[in-house]
Amino acid sequence: MNFFIGCAVWAYKGWLGELYPQGTRATEFLHLYSRRFTTVEGNTTFYAIPNAETVSRWTTETPPGFEFCLKLARDITHKGLLVPYIPAALDFLAGMRPLGKHLGPVFAQLPPSYSPASIDDLAMFLEAWPRQESPLALEVRHPDWFREPHTTNLTQLLETLGVGRVLLDSRPIYSGDDDPQLQSERRKPKLPLQFSVTAPFCLIRFISHPNLSVNQPFMEEWVSQIQQWLDSGVKIYFFVHCPLEERSPNIARHFQQLLEQNAVAVPPLPWNQLDSPPNQLSLW
């Protein structure tokens, strides 16, 4: 497949009755999730690295074609300079190898404190990652990365090494009349969006507004952009977040509908194969 779509997590009890049948046990969430979507962001590894038994279970519970895009642990990416944590990063990858074909690109999310002043450290870290064995993507959050000459320098570094760019689109949550993040402990940053691909793949993190109508113009823009990239042979992973996590699955399903309605050549959504295709969702 060249297009994957999913959410940030799979173990969310608020999806009972909609994504999962009522009465589903937490131990069944991954099995069911992986038969409704084709990828998951795997935020869980940012907070705790799973043991070998857990990774093995992930492998056996998911069907062929499903991929995990796992986030490097914060103890690797959020402790200052990256070079001292190269061994830890390689150990992280070694622990995920049992996933086999279920392992998609790993991504490193850098904190807002990590600035372009550390680009040499970043380059050494990226060079040490075995990119031919496992694709790596990068998300930066310091505002200076989005200003010249740092934007160009980072793009050239990523292109040279074949490291993907994580595209964070938080525009929807800053576009409505209300602030949907008021009850959220971790606010998403308000940063410029760069429609730029630096590798044969890219990860898109779409931070959706709970009100679907607010998302619509941004989704339509993404439909056009994804069509262009797919035509160019880029593999795309599209993740839907929402401050009200209950709504993430249906927002992702709606985006799949938009792609299909615009004749974008994407694989069918497994969720839609389980029951009759969804009606056009109301713009709540």
Backbone torsions as a table, in degrees:
resi	resn	phi	psi	omega
1	MET	NA	151.3	177.4
2	ASN	-112.9	-1.0	178.4
3	PHE	-139.1	128.1	179.6
4	PHE	-125.8	143.3	-179.7
5	ILE	-138.8	143.0	-180.0
6	GLY	-173.9	-164.5	-178.6
7	CYS	-117.0	-172.8	-175.8
8	ALA	-85.0	-24.8	-175.4
9	VAL	-140.0	170.9	172.2
10	TRP	-123.0	-24.2	-174.9
11	ALA	-94.9	78.3	-179.6
12	TYR	-130.0	114.2	-174.5
13	LYS	-66.5	-24.5	-179.7
14	GLY	-66.1	-9.3	178.6
15	TRP	-90.1	-1.3	176.2
16	LEU	-63.2	135.3	179.9
17	GLY	91.8	-12.3	179.8
18	GLU	-125.5	-66.2	176.2
19	LEU	-81.3	-38.8	180.0
20	TYR	-114.6	146.3	176.2
21	PRO	-63.6	149.0	174.3
22	GLN	-57.4	140.2	179.4
23	GLY	91.3	-4.0	178.2
24	THR	-63.7	135.6	177.1
25	ARG	-83.9	153.5	-178.8
26	ALA	-58.3	-33.0	-179.9
27	THR	-68.4	-12.7	-179.6
28	GLU	-99.1	-5.5	-173.0
29	PHE	-59.5	-48.7	-176.7
30	LEU	-63.4	-43.1	178.3
31	HIS	-55.5	-46.1	-178.1
32	LEU	-73.4	-43.0	-179.2
33	TYR	-57.3	-44.8	-175.1
34	SER	-71.7	-5.3	174.3
35	ARG	-107.8	10.6	175.2
36	ARG	-120.4	-36.5	175.9
37	PHE	-120.9	171.7	-175.3
38	THR	-108.9	-6.9	177.3
39	THR	-154.9	165.4	173.4
40	VAL	-143.2	145.1	-178.7
41	GLU	-70.2	-29.5	176.5
42	GLY	69.9	48.4	179.0
43	ASN	-60.6	-21.0	-175.1
44	THR	-57.5	-34.3	-176.9
45	THR	-74.5	-12.4	176.0
46	PHE	-69.8	-33.3	-175.0
47	TYR	-97.7	-28.8	-179.4
48	ALA	-155.7	130.7	179.7
49	ILE	-82.0	124.2	-177.3
50	PRO	-70.5	152.6	177.5
51	ASN	-82.0	174.0	-175.5
52	ALA	-61.5	-37.0	179.7
53	GLU	-63.3	-41.5	179.9
54	THR	-65.9	-44.7	179.7
55	VAL	-61.6	-40.7	177.9
56	SER	-62.3	-39.5	179.1
57	ARG	-66.3	-40.1	176.4
58	TRP	-57.0	-39.3	-177.9
59	THR	-65.4	-44.0	-175.4
60	THR	-78.2	-21.3	-175.9
61	GLU	-88.2	-9.9	-174.4
62	THR	-111.8	145.5	-175.6
63	PRO	-81.5	165.1	175.8
64	PRO	-55.8	139.8	178.8
65	GLY	93.9	-16.0	178.7
66	PHE	-82.5	136.9	-177.2
67	GLU	-128.6	140.5	172.8
68	PHE	-95.7	128.9	171.3
69	CYS	-108.7	94.1	-169.0
70	LEU	-90.8	140.5	179.5
71	LYS	-88.7	132.4	176.3
72	LEU	-57.2	145.0	-178.1
73	ALA	-60.7	144.2	-179.5
74	ARG	-63.4	-24.8	177.0
75	ASP	-68.8	-11.2	175.9
76	ILE	-97.3	-44.2	-170.8
77	THR	-96.0	-14.9	-171.5
78	HIS	-119.0	29.5	-178.9
79	LYS	-113.0	10.9	-178.0
80	GLY	116.1	-129.7	178.4
81	LEU	-67.3	152.5	-174.3
82	LEU	-91.0	-32.1	-174.0
83	VAL	-54.3	-42.2	179.2
84	PRO	-60.9	-16.5	-175.8
85	TYR	-106.3	13.1	175.4
86	ILE	-58.0	-46.8	177.4
87	PRO	-58.0	-39.3	179.3
88	ALA	-66.3	-37.5	178.4
89	ALA	-65.5	-41.3	178.9
90	LEU	-67.8	-35.4	175.5
91	ASP	-65.6	-39.3	177.2
92	PHE	-58.1	-48.8	-179.5
93	LEU	-62.1	-42.1	179.1
94	ALA	-59.1	-37.3	179.6
95	GLY	-70.3	-22.6	-179.5
96	MET	-93.3	-10.1	-176.3
97	ARG	-56.5	-34.0	179.0
98	PRO	-59.5	-15.4	176.5
99	LEU	-66.1	-23.3	178.1
100	GLY	58.5	-127.6	-178.0
101	LYS	-69.8	-9.8	176.5
102	HIS	-79.7	-10.6	-179.3
103	LEU	-88.0	111.8	174.4
104	GLY	-88.1	-162.5	177.9
105	PRO	-60.5	136.1	170.5
106	VAL	-84.9	147.5	176.8
107	PHE	-133.3	145.5	179.0
108	ALA	-105.4	121.2	176.5
109	GLN	-103.2	114.9	-178.3
110	LEU	-90.0	147.6	-177.4
111	PRO	-74.9	163.5	178.0
112	PRO	-59.8	-20.3	-179.3
113	SER	-78.8	-13.8	-176.7
114	TYR	-88.4	106.2	-170.8
115	SER	-104.7	172.6	176.5
116	PRO	-61.2	-14.8	176.0
117	ALA	-61.7	-18.9	-178.4
118	SER	-103.5	23.6	-174.4
119	ILE	-64.2	-31.1	177.4
120	ASP	-67.0	-40.3	175.2
121	ASP	-61.5	-43.6	179.4
122	LEU	-61.7	-44.5	-179.1
123	ALA	-60.2	-42.7	-179.7
124	MET	-65.9	-37.8	178.6
125	PHE	-65.1	-47.2	-179.1
126	LEU	-64.8	-38.0	179.6
127	GLU	-65.9	-29.2	-178.1
128	ALA	-79.0	-16.8	-178.9
129	TRP	-75.7	132.4	179.9
130	PRO	-75.0	78.5	-170.4
131	ARG	-66.0	-27.9	178.1
132	GLN	-70.9	-25.0	179.1
133	GLU	-85.9	-40.6	-177.6
134	SER	-144.9	116.9	178.3
135	PRO	-58.5	146.6	179.6
136	LEU	-126.9	139.3	175.7
137	ALA	-123.2	158.4	-174.6
138	LEU	-131.0	136.0	172.1
139	GLU	-121.1	123.8	177.9
140	VAL	-108.7	151.4	-176.2
141	ARG	-132.2	-8.8	175.5
142	HIS	-70.6	131.2	-175.6
143	PRO	-56.5	-29.6	-176.6
144	ASP	-66.7	-22.3	176.3
145	TRP	-62.7	-19.8	-176.9
146	PHE	-100.0	13.6	177.5
147	ARG	-121.5	148.6	177.6
148	GLU	-75.8	149.7	2.8
149	PRO	-85.9	5.0	-172.6
150	HIS	-67.6	-33.6	178.8
151	THR	-60.7	-48.6	180.0
152	THR	-65.7	-41.2	179.9
153	ASN	-61.3	-42.9	179.6
154	LEU	-67.3	-43.3	178.9
155	THR	-59.0	-44.7	179.4
156	GLN	-63.3	-39.2	178.7
157	LEU	-63.9	-47.1	-179.0
158	LEU	-64.7	-42.3	179.5
159	GLU	-64.9	-41.8	-179.1
160	THR	-61.6	-39.7	-176.1
161	LEU	-93.0	-8.1	-177.7
162	GLY	71.5	30.0	177.2
163	VAL	-90.9	134.4	-178.8
164	GLY	-76.3	158.2	175.0
165	ARG	-103.5	131.6	172.7
166	VAL	-85.4	122.8	-178.8
167	LEU	-99.3	109.8	179.3
168	LEU	-96.4	116.4	179.4
169	ASP	-111.4	96.6	179.6
170	SER	-102.4	10.3	-177.7
171	ARG	-57.1	-41.2	-176.5
172	PRO	-58.3	-40.4	-175.5
173	ILE	-75.1	-11.9	176.8
174	TYR	-107.2	14.1	-175.3
175	SER	-110.6	-20.0	-178.3
176	GLY	-81.2	176.5	179.1
177	ASP	-76.7	-20.7	-179.0
178	ASP	-112.4	170.9	177.6
179	ASP	-109.7	102.2	-176.3
180	PRO	-72.2	-3.6	-177.9
181	GLN	-96.8	6.3	-174.8
182	LEU	-56.8	-35.3	-178.0
183	GLN	-95.2	6.5	-177.1
184	SER	-93.9	136.1	178.9
185	GLU	-77.7	-27.4	-177.6
186	ARG	-120.3	99.7	-179.1
187	ARG	-78.0	139.4	177.1
188	LYS	-78.3	142.6	-177.7
189	PRO	-71.0	152.3	175.4
190	LYS	-100.6	96.6	-175.1
191	LEU	-128.1	156.1	177.3
192	PRO	-62.5	148.2	176.5
193	LEU	-100.8	128.3	178.0
194	GLN	-111.2	115.0	177.1
195	PHE	-80.0	77.7	-172.6
196	SER	-138.8	130.5	177.6
197	VAL	-111.3	131.4	-175.7
198	THR	-116.6	1.4	-177.0
199	ALA	-150.7	177.3	178.5
200	PRO	-70.0	3.8	-179.6
201	PHE	-146.3	163.2	171.8
202	CYS	-150.5	153.1	176.6
203	LEU	-110.8	127.1	179.4
204	ILE	-113.1	124.3	178.1
205	ARG	-110.7	101.8	-175.7
206	PHE	-94.5	110.6	-177.6
207	ILE	-91.4	95.0	-169.7
208	SER	-83.4	154.5	172.8
209	HIS	-84.7	143.7	178.6
210	PRO	-58.3	-28.5	177.6
211	ASN	-86.1	112.8	-173.0
212	LEU	-59.4	-33.3	-177.8
213	SER	-64.7	-29.2	177.6
214	VAL	-67.4	-34.1	-178.9
215	ASN	-75.1	-23.0	-167.3
216	GLN	-53.1	-51.0	-178.0
217	PRO	-63.6	-33.6	179.1
218	PHE	-72.5	-38.2	176.8
219	MET	-63.5	-41.2	179.2
220	GLU	-63.4	-36.5	176.0
221	GLU	-64.5	-40.0	178.9
222	TRP	-67.7	-36.0	177.4
223	VAL	-57.7	-46.4	179.5
224	SER	-64.4	-43.9	-177.6
225	GLN	-67.2	-42.5	179.9
226	ILE	-64.1	-38.3	176.7
227	GLN	-57.7	-45.1	180.0
228	GLN	-62.8	-44.9	-177.5
229	TRP	-68.5	-40.9	178.0
230	LEU	-62.1	-39.6	177.7
231	ASP	-62.7	-25.1	179.9
232	SER	-91.3	0.9	177.6
233	GLY	88.8	13.0	179.3
234	VAL	-80.2	134.7	174.3
235	LYS	-87.1	131.5	-171.6
236	ILE	-122.0	134.1	172.8
237	TYR	-115.8	119.4	-174.8
238	PHE	-116.7	117.5	-177.2
239	PHE	-114.1	130.9	179.4
240	VAL	-103.3	123.0	171.8
241	HIS	-109.3	162.4	171.6
242	CYS	-158.0	137.4	176.2
243	PRO	-56.1	-31.6	170.9
244	LEU	-99.1	92.7	-170.5
245	GLU	-59.3	-23.6	178.8
246	GLU	-55.2	-28.1	-172.0
247	ARG	-95.0	-8.8	-176.2
248	SER	-56.6	-47.9	-177.4
249	PRO	-59.2	-44.6	-178.0
250	ASN	-71.6	-29.8	175.4
251	ILE	-67.4	-41.1	176.0
252	ALA	-62.5	-41.1	179.4
253	ARG	-63.6	-39.6	178.0
254	HIS	-63.4	-40.6	178.8
255	PHE	-64.5	-39.0	175.1
256	GLN	-58.0	-42.1	177.6
257	GLN	-58.9	-44.9	-179.7
258	LEU	-60.6	-42.1	178.6
259	LEU	-60.7	-46.1	-178.2
260	GLU	-67.2	-39.0	179.9
261	GLN	-65.3	-26.9	178.9
262	ASN	-96.6	15.5	175.0
263	ALA	60.3	31.4	174.4
264	VAL	-79.1	131.7	-173.8
265	ALA	-78.2	82.1	177.7
266	VAL	-117.3	152.2	177.8
267	PRO	-63.4	154.1	175.7
268	PRO	-60.6	150.5	175.7
269	LEU	-80.3	121.8	-178.7
270	PRO	-53.4	-35.5	179.2
271	TRP	-54.9	-39.5	-178.2
272	ASN	-72.5	-15.7	178.9
273	GLN	-84.0	-12.5	-177.6
274	LEU	-83.0	-26.0	178.7
275	ASP	-147.4	-175.2	179.9
276	SER	-63.4	143.8	179.7
277	PRO	-52.9	143.3	-175.6
278	PRO	-67.1	147.8	170.7
279	ASN	-70.6	163.2	176.0
280	GLN	-55.5	121.9	-176.5
281	LEU	-69.3	142.6	177.3
282	SER	-69.1	146.1	-179.8
283	LEU	-83.4	78.1	-174.1
284	TRP	-63.9	NA	NA
